[in-house]
């Protein structure tokens, strides 16, 4: 297999960097199986709501997850295919 020197791995490196934090990795792994709201996520992880919200904001800003509003709740799901493949390979 030849290494393609012309391919720039910027996008892949950015996804890997964001997923490199254990909390974000847990969040994305959980969201790969089903979408959740922030309250359900922080209850499952046993972390403060503010901590989970900060991680969700970063994941959302990097295009790994997406939030859909349902009344007053926002349900998050993984939209980045590379992130899904990385989680599946773990």
N, C-alpha and C positions, 0 to 999 in steps of 0.2 A: 504494500500500500504506500503510495507516494504521498508525501506531505505537500499540501497545496499552499505554497508560500504567498499566493495572491489573496487568500482569504484572511480577512481581518476578524479576529475573534472578540471584538469589543462588546458586542451585545451578549455573547455567551459569558464573557468574564464578568459583566455587570450582574447578570442573573445569579451566577455562582457566588459573587461577593455578597449579594443581598441574602441569599439562602445560607450563607456561612454562619449565621447566628443561630444558636440552638432554639431560641424561642420562635424566630421566624420560620425555621425549618419545621417545627412542630405545628405552627399555625397553617402553613401551606400544605403539609401532609394531611392534616385534618380536613382542610377545605377541599382537598382533592376527592375526598369520599362523599362529602355533602356540604351544601352551603349552610352558613350559620350567621347569627347576629353576634355583635360584640359581647353581649352579656353571656351568651352561651360559651363563647370562646374563653373569656376570662374565668368563668366558673370551672370549666374543664381543666384549664391550666393552673388554677389556683393562684393567679397573679392579680395585682391591682388593675382596675379598669384603665387607668391612665397609661400604664405600661403597655398593655395590649393595644390600646388605641394608637400609641406612638408607632408600634411595630406595624400595625395595619396601615397607617398613613404612609409609611415608607414603602411597604409592599404595593400599595395602590399607586403611589407616585412613580414607581419603577415599572408599572404596567404588568405586574405579576397577578394581582387580584383586581376584582371589580366589585363595587357595591351597587345593589339594587334596592331602592327605597320601597318599603311596603308600609305605608302609614307613617308612624313615627320610628319604625325600625329600619335598619339597613342590613340586608343579607349579603354576605360576602361569598365569592366563589373565585376559583383560580381560572384565569383566562389565558395565561401564558403557556403555550404548548411545550416550550423548552422546560419550564419549571415542572410541568406535569411529567415529562419524560425523566427528569432528574429524580423526582420523588418515586416514580415507578421503579427506577433502577436501584434505589436504596432498599 
